[in-house]
Amino acid sequence: MSRAPPPTGPPPGATPMPRLAVYALLVCALTVAAAVVSFSRGSWLGVVWVLLAGVSSNMAWFYVRRAKAERDAEREATGATG
């Protein structure tokens, strides 16, 4: 009796997060950690890290929204609903 191989992609109906958005979230998390370390050491350089965290957070949001808009436009063009 043979078994079917396990699914390798996302479940049906789910959409993966855009790669650039994942990278931007990773940068955001790292900059927040750097800001915490800087402030805990008494350095005002943490302000720069906080600003960079804000920029990377906005980039992640932008890439997610852009991917969703492209996906919706593609569905509309093909006439699919859902």
Secondary structure, DSSP 8 states (H G I E B T S, - for coil): --------S--TT-----HHHHHHHHHHHHHHHHHHHHHHTT-TTHHHHHHHHHHHHHHHHHHHHHHHHHHHHHHHHHT---
